């Protein structure tokens, strides 16, 4: 779907490049682009859209080279939902979605028809003839999603789609993202600084920090790794000789007050018990650590604190 | 039951659309037509047009009616037709009011997109920067041209209809007045959209257009007064718009000649288009 090699983007006048030698290949599906504000997520999306020229390196999006003359046509195959409000306040949702459809290359009649359909798809069928100035934040986000979908793109870029939404609005928006991929078969790149959003919908994850890729991989792979993450507690504190052999079980992340935070080598849940028996220790508690994706993110962003 | 199917139909043909510049201009025109001031100015310009048409009609009637003929004969020093009379078809209050209307409409054309941050999203579609600025200049020019063209054509059509090609209006009137209307409209469109790109809100855009037009008129007047040459008035777009009807109709009462008019008009068209291009390029919009 997307691949790039040693991609570098330098804004004019900036001391440092916004993207520093990024290399990556992304498969079809929902890709979560995660990172703190200023990590380079929006810059990467704009570069992939062909709005910013790479200062070094290159890549391909849907088979079209970045910076090539076909980049303008490529934008007709991509939908983009920007982070900021990009709505014409005095126009109705229907008028503007039809307008964006026409700008993507649809003839006026098709653009009008599809504006109705896509606004129904995002749940704005009743409100589509009202000026967007009277819309709530959630409705505005859905208009932005509708304009990104109106021309049936092969790929959509969603930049912080849950910005400013309440928990219910966030849930609805994320359900829509899943629906877009499941029902329309559209590839999705979702940029967010909210781990919960990405975790909920993405099947691939790319973590960005300060213009670099800190980590990337499939969510299933990350979850598999996390499912081996356990906390062990022994009846009596381990002696020095026993502690020295704990790494036989896997990578030790933390040892504190008789608790051992480990990433097990072996997926077999009985392995820690066998190890304890063979080393004369009594294992009394094994706690799986399922909800620690945030630690993966933090480790990727701050490896020095890992 | 929903009126429209809940699932989207197969992928549409994306190659059958209209040129992006036309799509942008049409969308902006719909926005302009929704504004109430359009109706107000529509009324004003319609009244002015009816006045001009009535004028031509009465000119014809003077040949048919003795009473009106005597009245017209008495007023002939005032109403004498000639180059000046024809130039006035597109001059005077008409262009002053048009500048005001163009400031109100054109001032917000680009500034509104800046305020709502629509431009980066536009460039995320298959839209080139040239599509954008061409759409803005053309729309800002289309409105004054649509108002000026009836003033250039309808009195002539009425005159031809009533008295044939040797009536009140010159037979060649449209050949003179239509190019004048086009030049004035392009000048107004370029200045309005260029000045609008300097503003971040529509209201500030209106201020920028009026400031540029009135400010340059004042500068031109000062230079004229100080240096004693009417050619300096060509720095003012307002003076240029007032001068072109006189030049093309052959009036001798103009403030400056062909060379300053051509240079001034070309300079304004280039300058304001360049400003518009520079202020709306994608990197500017994205950053």
Interface residues (C-beta under 8 A of the other chain):
Chain A: X11 X12 X46 X49 X51 X52 X72 X73 X75 X76 X77 X78 X80 X82 X84 X85 X86 X87 X88 X89 X90 X91 X95 X99 X100 X102 X103 X104 X105 X106 X107 X108 X110 X111 X114 X116 X117 X118 X120 X121 X125 X147 X149 X151 X152 X183 X184
Chain B: X2 X3 X4 X5 X6 X7 X8 X9 X10 X11 X12 X13 X14 X15 X16 X17 X18 X20 X23 X24 X27 X30 X31 X34 X112 X116 X117 X118 X120 X121 X122 X123 X124 X125 X126 X127 X128 X282 X283 X286 X287
